[in-house]
Structures are given as structure tokens and as C-alpha cells.
Amino acid sequence: MAVKQGSLVCVGPGMVLGAHMSERCRNHISQADVVFSSCHPVIEQWISTMNPDVRSLQGLYGKDKDRGQTYAEMQAALIQAVRDGCRVVGVFYGHPGVFAQVPHAAIQQAREEGFEAWMEPGISADACLYADMGIDPGAFGCQSFETSQFMFYKRAIDPTAYLILWQLGHAGDLSMTPRQTGPEQRTVLMNMLLEYYAPDHNIAIYESPFLPTQRPKIDWFPLQELPDADVSLISTLVVPPGKKLTPNHAIVKQLKSISGA
């Protein structure tokens, strides 16, 4: 299939305003025919200084509106501009491929329709979390889940590794709206975690800074206090290992026999 004239690239400005965007992403924005953005209003205002035609997608959200419908409308806006023959850039907060359905779906649809489409990475919340909290995911391993998905499905977790639960503010949300859930839903989550960790096991709520002058939020408290924790829509729950790693002596012995050690 021949590649058509329109194109789509989804980019990320990173987490910290003005500090995380790569030159490659900045160039895509400045050279685009039209830029669609789904970011904080301050970020969108900053992006509008790079291109004369920046259109916010944030207005598509509604208080009681299903997020699935909002995402479909965002995707349709991007694709229609591509069909119109424009060089389209979609700017999505942080990394465009991390906890962002629209970029993945829009890129796939554009490619299926014969258009050139791709993604450019941005600095994501997990990269900031590792740096701000001093966590090396290679030290003990790291499990990462969207909180509600973790609650809705039967997932086996490894308490010897870090557990990171994203979008804690939406924990147990069945409405698929932008509303924040509360202590009742976090109590359900706490009880799920108590199957693996002690009530006094220290956990943390992490929030990445937005401005260069801000500090990251890192609040430590016992697991049993999770229902009453100070949570926002950008909160991430970090659960350190609750058990020590158990050596697999049989496998080590097998490997030694192979290497002759």
C-alpha cells in the first residue's frame, strides 16, 4: 500500500514543564501543520508558542462522560486531520505511549489507512519515580500495573519485588469517568495487598513534580493507613519488597555444571 500524504507523530513533553522535552519532539511540533494536545493547560500554553495551530483535546472530557467515548473522539480528531493531508502531531503528557490509549490506537489506525505514523518517546512518570525515589528496578525486580486493572483481574504478584500501582486516584473506578474514587475503594485495595504484605509494611505515595522549582511528593506510611491517605489523580502507589529473595539452588547447581564451575 502506498503511503499517503498526511502523517501522524505522537510525542511527549515529559513530566517537568520546559525541562524534559527532547529537541526531536520540539522540532516535530514546530514543523507540524496542526498540533493536537492532551496536557495540563500550562503545558498547552507553552506548546502554543512553538506552533500557530495548537488545538487542545482536553475539552472533550466531561464530568460524567465515559472516558472511552472521550478517547474515541480524540482519536477521530487526529485521524481526520491526517486524512485531510496534514502533518499532524499529537502531544500527550509525559510519554505518549505510557498510560495513553489514544496515541497507540491513532497510530495503528493511521497505518492501517496507509498513512505514515510513529511515536517519539518522552520522559515518563516511571523514569522520574526511579530517579526521585532512588529505585533501581534491576535490584529486586519491578511489577507495574494500572491500579483498577490490578483490582478487576486476578493478578499474582511477587512480594520480593517492587510493586508500582499507577493512577491510584482512580482505584476501583467502575464508572470510567474522570472522577476520583475514595477511601472505600482503597480499603478494597488494601485488603488485596494484605494477602501479601504485613499491615505495618511501609508503602509510599509518589507524585512527580510539574514545575522545575517543585519537589516530588513522597509520603511514606503503613499499608493499614492506605484508605485515609492523601491521594490525588496523579498519585502512584509504591510498595517495596515485603519478603527476601529465595535462592534457587537447583538452578544455580545446574548452571555450574554447564559452565564447569
N, C-alpha and C positions, 0 to 999 in steps of 0.2 A: 504493500500500500504506500503510495507516495505521501510524503509529509506535506501537510497543508501550510498555508501562510501564517496563521495565528500560532501563538505559542504560550506556554504557561510555565512559570517557575515559582515555586513556593519557598520563601526564605524566612529566617528568624532573626529578630533583632537582639536576641539574647535576653537575659534577665534584668541586668542593670542598665538603666537608661543612658544611652550615649556611650557606654563603655564596652559593650560586648559585640556589637555588630561588626562583621568582617568587611573588608574592602570589597570583596566579591559580591556580597549581598547588597552593599550600598550602591555599587555600580549597576546591578540589575534594577534596583529601584529607580535610579536617576535616568536610566535609558528606556524605561517601560513606556508604553503608550497609555496604560492605565494601571493603577495600583489599588488593590483591594486590601483592607487591613482589618484584622480582628485582634486588637490590642487594647491596652489601657489608653484612655483619651489623651494623656500626656505624651505617650509614645506616638500615637497617631498624629498629634500636632507636630511633633519633631519630624516624623516621616514626611509630612506635608511640605516641609522646607526643601525636600530633595526632589519632588516631582509636582508639577502643577495639577495633576489629576489623581488625587488620592481619595478613595471612597471607603468610608467606614462600613463594616458589616455588623457592628455592634447593635445598631438599631433594629436588627432582625430578632433579637432576643425579646422575650416578653415575660412578665411576672409568672403567669400560669401557662405559658406556652411550652409545648413539648420540645425539648432540645433537638430531637430527631428532625422535626419539621424545620427548625431554625437551620440546622446543618444542611438540610436538603436545599433550602433557599440560598444559602451561601454558595454551595456548590454550583447551583444553577446560574448564579450571577457571574461566577468565574468562567464557566463554560460558555455562556452566551457571548461574553466579550472575546473569548478565543475564537469562537465561530465567526465573529464579526471581523476577524483578521487582525486583531490587536496583539501586540506583545504584552502579555498580562503577567503581573507579579502579584502574588498573594503573600502578605506579611502576617505571620502568626506568632504570637508571643512566645518568647523563649526559642525552642527548637520546633520547626514546623512539622516534624514527624513524631514528636513526643506528646502523647495525650492530646492529639489533634486529629480528629477523624476527617475533617474536610479536605486538608491537603492531600492525603493519601487517596481519598475517593475521587477528587477532582483530577489528579494526575492520571489515575487509572482510566477515567472516562475520556480525558483528552487524548490519551494514547490510543485507546480503542477507536476513537473517531478519526485517527490519522494525524493528530497534531503532535508537535514536539513538546514534551513536558518532562520536567525533572524537579528535584528538590536540592536546596543548598542548606547545609546544617547551620544551626545556631547554638550558642551556649545554653544548655538546658538546666532545669532545676536540679537534676541529679548531679550534674557536674559541679554546680555550686554547693550542693549539700556535702559531697565528698570533701571539697576544699574547706568549707566553713566548719565542718564537724570533725575534720581530721580522720576520716574513714577511708581506709584502703579496701575496696571490695574484694581484692585478691587475698586478703589476710585470712578471712574466715568464710568467704563467700557471701553473696548478697541475693536475697529474694525480693522482687519488686512487683507489687500488684496495685491496681486501682482498688480503692477500699470497698466500694459497693460490689464490684465483681468478686472480690475476695469473700464477701459475705453471702452473695447469691449462689455461689457454686461451692462444691466440696473440693477444697484445696488442701493438699498435705504440705505442711511447712516443716522446715528443718530448724529446730531451736538452737543448733550450734552455729548458725549463720545469722547475719543481719536480716531483719525483715523491714522493708520500707513499704508503707501504705500511703498512696497518693490520694489527693482530693478527700481528705478526712472530713471536710465540711459537708460533703455530700454523702457521708456514710449511711448506707441503708436507704438511700433515696429511691422510692418506687414511682415517684411522680414524673421523673425525667424533666423537671423544670429547674430553673436556676436557684430555687430556694435552698436555704441551708437547713440541714437536719439538726436534731438536738440531743440532749442527754439520754433520752430513751433509746435512740438508735445506737449511741455509743456504749450504752450498757450491754446491748446485744453483742457488739463487737468485743467489749471487754470480756464477756463470758466465753466467747470463742477463743480468745487469746489465753484465758486462764487454763485452758486444756493443755497448754504447752509451757506456760511461764508461771512463776510464783506471784502472788498478789503484790508483794513488795518489790518486784523486779522493776528497776528503773528504766523508764522509756522517755522519749523526748518528742516535743512538737517543734518542727523546723519550718521556718518561713524565710525564703531568700529575700535579701534587700532589693529594693526597687530603684533607689537613688544612690549615687556614689557616696553620699555622706551618711547613709544609713548603715546600721549594723544588722547582721542576721538575727532572727529570733530563734533562740534555742532554749526551750523550757523543759527542764527535767522534773519528773515526778513519778511516784509508784504507779504501777499498772492499775491498781484498785481505785485510783483517783481519775481515771480517764473520762468517766461520764461528765464530771464537773470541770473539765479542763477548758482553758481559754482557746477556743477554736475559731478559725475564720475559713473562708472559702479557698484560701491559698495555703492552708496548713497541710503539712505532711507528717505522718507518724513514723518515728524511727524506733525500732525495737532491737537493741543489741542482743548478741547471743546470750541465751539463758543456760546453756549447757556446754561442757567442754567437748572438743573433737575427740572421737574414739578412733584410735589407730586400727587400721585393717591389716593385722599382722600376716594373715594368709596371703593377701595380695603382695605385700612387701616381700615375703619369702619367695613367692613365685617370680617376682621381678628380679630378685637377687640371683635366682638360679639361672635366669635367662642371660643376665649380664656377667655371670661368673663371679660376682662379688662375694 
